[in-house]
Amino acid sequence: MKQCTLSELNTMAVDAFVATLAGIFEHSPWVAESAANRRPYASIDALHRSMSETVEAAGISRQLTLINAHPELAGKAAVRGELTAESTREQSGAGLDQCTQEEFDKLQRLNAEYRDKFGFPFILAVRGYDRHGIIANFESRLNNNRADELRASLDEIYRIARFRLDELITA
């Protein structure tokens, strides 16, 4: 991920802007494409708000596609090395690449239970969490209803996007 300034981002050609922000919302360049049309942005906050509003306005079908574009935590894609660079960095930073066999098995079980109950993967902005905190959050959220989990998933996606924007855009 090549860093840039907000000023550089505001003046990039549309295709370069989209390519630069392609990893902000997992496998969903349509969010960056929409944001490109509303430049210039006065701040990272304004860019983040614009991108989040795009998702909010997209409707449930597109939102579910975005949610389902996210990998399971310590899931099959991680084991196979198929995560995006951003997801790999985030999951490793939370220690998910260092799970004991017992923790890994528990995460696999929680992933399956969650997907069976809600129909999409569990999403958590893992920065600031360790493996134990992630598992506790996972177990707690399994008690929610689907509408609450849809909202929680989108809110977590917005948190992930903000972390990624802050890593990408320099002053």
C-alpha positions as CSV (number, residue, x, y, z in Angstrom):
1,M,0.0,0.0,0.0
2,K,1.7,3.2,-1.2
3,Q,1.0,6.2,1.0
4,C,-0.1,9.5,-0.4
5,T,-1.3,12.9,0.8
6,L,-4.9,14.0,0.7
7,S,-3.9,16.7,-1.8
8,E,-2.4,14.1,-4.1
9,L,-5.5,11.9,-3.8
10,N,-7.8,14.9,-4.6
11,T,-5.9,15.6,-7.9
12,M,-5.4,12.0,-9.1
13,A,-7.1,10.7,-12.3
14,V,-10.3,8.7,-11.4
15,D,-8.7,5.4,-12.2
16,A,-5.6,6.2,-10.1
17,F,-7.9,7.4,-7.2
18,V,-9.9,4.1,-7.4
19,A,-6.8,2.0,-7.6
20,T,-5.3,3.8,-4.6
21,L,-8.4,3.3,-2.5
22,A,-9.3,-0.1,-3.8
23,G,-8.3,-1.9,-0.5
24,I,-10.2,0.4,1.8
25,F,-13.5,-1.5,1.5
26,E,-12.7,-5.1,1.0
27,H,-13.1,-6.2,-2.7
28,S,-15.5,-3.3,-3.3
29,P,-14.0,-0.7,-5.6
30,W,-17.5,0.7,-6.3
31,V,-17.2,2.6,-3.0
32,A,-14.0,4.3,-4.2
33,E,-15.5,4.9,-7.6
34,S,-18.4,6.8,-6.0
35,A,-16.1,8.8,-3.8
36,A,-14.0,9.8,-6.7
37,N,-16.9,11.8,-8.1
38,R,-17.3,13.9,-5.0
39,R,-13.8,15.3,-4.7
40,P,-12.1,17.3,-3.4
41,Y,-12.1,16.3,0.2
42,A,-11.1,18.7,2.9
43,S,-10.1,16.0,5.4
44,I,-9.8,12.2,5.9
45,D,-12.9,12.5,8.0
46,A,-14.8,13.9,5.0
47,L,-13.5,11.2,2.7
48,H,-14.4,8.5,5.2
49,R,-17.9,10.0,5.7
50,S,-18.4,10.1,1.9
51,M,-17.4,6.5,1.5
52,S,-19.5,5.3,4.4
53,E,-22.5,7.2,3.1
54,T,-22.1,5.5,-0.2
55,V,-22.4,2.1,1.5
56,E,-25.3,3.3,3.6
57,A,-27.2,4.4,0.5
58,A,-26.3,1.3,-1.5
59,G,-29.2,-0.9,-0.2
60,I,-29.2,-4.2,1.6
61,S,-28.2,-6.3,-1.4
62,R,-25.0,-4.4,-2.1
63,Q,-24.3,-4.1,1.7
64,L,-24.6,-7.9,2.0
65,T,-22.2,-8.4,-0.9
66,L,-19.7,-6.0,0.8
67,I,-20.1,-7.9,4.2
68,N,-19.7,-11.2,2.4
69,A,-16.5,-9.9,0.7
70,H,-14.8,-10.0,4.1
71,P,-12.9,-13.1,5.2
72,E,-13.6,-15.0,8.3
73,L,-11.3,-14.4,11.2
74,A,-8.6,-17.1,11.2
75,G,-10.7,-18.8,8.5
76,K,-10.0,-20.9,5.5
77,A,-8.7,-18.0,3.4
78,A,-6.2,-17.1,6.1
79,V,-5.0,-20.7,6.3
80,R,-4.6,-20.9,2.5
81,G,-2.8,-17.5,2.4
82,E,-5.6,-15.9,0.3
83,L,-6.3,-12.8,2.4
84,T,-5.8,-9.3,1.0
85,A,-2.6,-7.6,2.2
86,E,-4.7,-5.4,4.5
87,S,-6.6,-8.3,6.1
88,T,-3.4,-10.3,6.6
89,R,-1.8,-7.3,8.3
90,E,-4.9,-6.7,10.5
91,Q,-5.4,-10.4,11.5
92,S,-1.6,-10.9,12.2
93,G,-1.6,-7.7,14.3
94,A,-4.3,-9.1,16.5
95,G,-2.3,-12.3,16.9
96,L,-4.7,-14.5,15.0
97,D,-1.7,-16.1,13.1
98,Q,-0.4,-17.3,16.5
99,C,-3.5,-19.1,17.7
100,T,-3.1,-22.3,19.7
101,Q,-4.9,-25.3,18.2
102,E,-7.6,-24.9,20.8
103,E,-8.1,-21.3,19.9
104,F,-8.1,-22.0,16.2
105,D,-10.6,-24.8,16.6
106,K,-12.8,-22.5,18.7
107,L,-12.6,-19.7,16.0
108,Q,-13.5,-22.2,13.3
109,R,-16.6,-23.4,15.4
110,L,-17.6,-19.7,16.0
111,N,-17.2,-18.8,12.4
112,A,-19.5,-21.7,11.4
113,E,-22.1,-20.9,14.1
114,Y,-22.1,-17.3,13.2
115,R,-22.5,-17.9,9.4
116,D,-25.2,-20.5,10.0
117,K,-27.2,-18.1,12.2
118,F,-26.7,-14.8,10.3
119,G,-25.8,-15.9,6.7
120,F,-22.6,-13.8,6.5
121,P,-19.2,-13.7,8.2
122,F,-18.4,-12.2,11.6
123,I,-16.7,-8.9,11.1
124,L,-14.7,-7.1,13.7
125,A,-12.1,-4.3,13.4
126,V,-9.5,-6.3,15.2
127,R,-7.1,-3.5,15.9
128,G,-6.7,-3.1,19.7
129,Y,-7.9,-6.6,20.3
130,D,-6.0,-9.7,21.2
131,R,-7.1,-13.3,20.5
132,H,-9.0,-13.6,23.8
133,G,-10.9,-10.3,23.2
134,I,-11.8,-11.3,19.7
135,I,-13.2,-14.7,20.9
136,A,-15.1,-13.0,23.7
137,N,-16.6,-10.4,21.2
138,F,-17.5,-13.2,18.8
139,E,-19.3,-15.2,21.6
140,S,-21.2,-12.2,22.8
141,R,-22.4,-11.1,19.3
142,L,-23.7,-14.6,18.6
143,N,-26.5,-13.6,21.0
144,N,-27.7,-10.7,18.8
145,N,-30.5,-10.8,16.2
146,R,-29.8,-10.6,12.5
147,A,-30.7,-6.9,12.2
148,D,-28.4,-5.9,15.0
149,E,-25.6,-7.9,13.4
150,L,-26.1,-6.3,10.0
151,R,-25.7,-2.9,11.7
152,A,-22.7,-4.1,13.8
153,S,-21.1,-5.5,10.7
154,L,-21.4,-2.3,8.7
155,D,-20.2,-0.3,11.7
156,E,-17.1,-2.5,12.0
157,I,-16.5,-2.2,8.2
158,Y,-16.5,1.6,8.6
159,R,-14.0,1.3,11.5
160,I,-11.8,-1.0,9.4
161,A,-12.0,1.5,6.5
162,R,-11.0,4.4,8.8
163,F,-8.0,2.5,10.1
164,R,-7.0,1.7,6.5
165,L,-7.4,5.4,5.4
166,D,-5.3,6.6,8.3
167,E,-2.5,4.2,7.2
168,L,-2.7,5.2,3.6
169,I,-3.1,9.0,3.7
170,T,-0.4,11.1,5.2
171,A,-0.5,14.8,6.1
